[in-house]
Amino acid sequence: MSHHPLHRHDRGMTDKIATRRGRAGWTVAALIGLGLIPVIAGGIRMAELTGGAAVTPDNARFLASPVPIVLHIVGVTVYTVLGAFQFVPRLRRRKVGWHRRAGRLLAPCGLVAAVSGMWMAVFYALPEHDGPLLAVFRLVFGTAMAASIVLGLAAIRRRDFTAHRAWMIRGYAIGLGAGTQAFVLAPYYGIAGPPDQLARALLLGAGWLINLIVAEVIIQRWPVRFSS
């Protein structure tokens, strides 16, 4: 068997490529898995809207004015699922056209998700388990999500790929907030039961903050892997 240095180098490069592809696959799977939580919840809500569900305190506001929630569900679904594939380095580097076309769809979907979420926070009647603080959080993080997408678009127009990548990661992290919030709420329910308005607002706010912290770690520690 040959032990030529070039052969060892080739094997090393092959191993590195395989490792990167494996990590990319796990990244996409994890992001889609996290995004499936709001997607499934949205699918259940859509079934209520289209299936003639009985009016309850939980769904009355959606049945009375379905357009904002439908826009929100569609925007979030496309943004979270398709957006996960923007984190695959091979797609960005070798299929630049695909990355750009996907981005042209993702940006408006993300903006629709953010703006419709804020509209609902302002104009829908607050359900019993929500409160003013949670409405404020939704406005703050919705604004941050929309601003991140707009700043990301502005950055790519001036060919600032580093800023584009950073802002888009932040916007996507906020968009995935509902998935993380489910994992934050679950142990609280198991230990203390349903949270009151204040606890619920703080727990949901923590979900968004966790995602933003992870986003900043990715931005700072893996600039090459996630660059456009």
N, C-alpha and C positions, 0 to 999 in steps of 0.2 A: 504493500500500500504506500502511495506517495505521501510524503510529508512536506512537499514543497511549500514555501511560505505563501505563494500565490493561491494555492489550493486552500490553505487555512484561512486566508483573507476572504476568498469567495464564500467559504462556508460561514464565516462570521457575518458577512454581509447578508447572506440568505437568512441566517437566524434572526438578524436585526429586522429585516423586512417582514418576516413571518410574525415576529413579536409585535411590530407596529400594526400590522393588519389585524392581529388578534385583539389588540387593545382598542383599535378603532371599532371593531365589531362589538366588543363589550360596551364601549361608550354609547354607540347607537342603541343597543338593546336596553341599556340602563335608562337612557333618556326617553325612549319610547315607552318603556315600562312605567316610568314616573308620569309621563304624559297621558298614559291610558286611564289613569284615575279620573281626571276631569273629563276625558273623552267619553268614558263609560257613563259617568254621571250626566253628561250632556245628552248622550243617546237616550237615557231613561227619560230625561226631561222632554226631549223631542217626541218620544213615544206618547207621553202625556198630552202634549200639545196637539198631536195629530190623531190621537185615538179616542178623543172624546172623554177624557178622564173627568171624574167628579171634582168639583171645586172644593179645595181645602184651604186652610189658612196658609199652607206652605206654597201652594201653586196659584192662588187666586190672582196675584199681581202679574204672573206670566200669561195666564189665560186671558186676562183683560187687555194686555198689551204685549203680544207675542213677538213682534218684529225685533226689538232689541235683544231678547234672549236668543232668538234664532240666529241673528247675526253674530252674537257672542259665541255661541256653540260652534258654528261653522268656522269662524275666525280662529278660535282656540284649537280646534281639531287640526286644521291644516297647518297652523303655525307650529304646534308642538310636534306633530308626527313628521312632517316634511322637514322641519327645521333640524331635527336630530341628524339627518344625513349631511347637513352642512358642516358637521364636525368630523367628517371622514376626510383625512388629508389627501387620499388618492383621488377622490372625486373633485376636490378643489384644484389640485395641481394638474391632473391629467384630463379632466373634463371641465375646463374653465367655462365653456358655454353652458353646460348644465348648471353649474354653480350660479352663474349670473341669471339664467332663466328662473331657477328656483327662487333666487333672491327677489326677483321682480314680483313673484307671487307672494312670497313670505312677508315682505314689508307691508303691503296693504292689508294682508290678513292679520298681522300683528297689530297694526293700527286700529283695525276694526274691532279686534278683541279688546284692546285697551280702552278705546273711546266708548264702546257699547257697555263695558263694565262700569265705567265712570257714570254714564248716563243712568244706568240702573241704580247705582248708589245714590244718585241725587233724586230721581223722579219716581222710582218704585217705593211703595210703602215699606217701611222696615219690618221684617218679620220679628216675631216676639223674641227670638234668641239672639238677634243682632241689636246693635245700639249705635249711637252717634259716633263713638270712637272708632268702631270698625268701618263705618262709612267714611270717616276721615282717612283711615289707613288705605281704603280702596281708592280714594281719590289721589292720595300721595303716590302710591305705588303704580296706579294706572297712569298718572302723569309721568312718572319716572320711566315707565316702559315705553310710552309713546315718544318721549323725548329721546330716549336711547336709540330708538329706531330712526328717528329723524336725524339725529347727530351721526349715526352710522351711515345713513344715505349721503349726508353732506360730506362726510369724510371720504367716501369712495369716489364722489364726484371730483374731489381735488387730488385723487390718487394717494390718499393717506391710508394705506392698508392697515397699518398698526392701529390707528384710531378706529377705523371701520370695524376691525375684528373685535376690539375691546368693547365698543358700544353695542354691537350686535350680540355679543355674549351676555352683556348685562341685561339687555332687553329680553333675550330668550330665558335667562334665569328668572326674571320676574314673571314671565309668561308661564313658567313651570311651577309657579308658587302653589297652586292648588294640590299638586301631587305631594309636595313636601308637607303641606299643611295637614294632609290626611295622616301622615306618619307622626306628626306632632300631636294631633288631637287624639289618636288611638290610645296611647298610654294614659293620657289624662282621663279619658272615659273609663278605662279599665281600673284606674286607681280611685278616682273621685266622682265618677259619674258625669252627667252632662254639665258643661261649664256654664257659669252665668255670663252675662253680657261682657263684663270686664275681662274675665278669664278667656273667653272665646276670642275677643279682639286681640289680646296679648299673644295668645297661641297662634292665631293666624298671622299676626304681624311677625312673630318669630319665624314662621315658615318662609316668608319673603326674605327676611334678613339672612337666614341660613343660606338660601340660594344665592344671594348677592355676595356673601362672604366666599362661598365656593367659587363663584364667578371670578372674584378678584384674585383668588389663589391661582386659578387657571390662567388668567391674563398675565400674572406676574411670573409664574414658574414655567409655563410652557408656551413661550412666545412663538417659537418656530412651528410647533405642531399645529397650532390653531391659526396661524397667519393666513391671510388670503393670498 
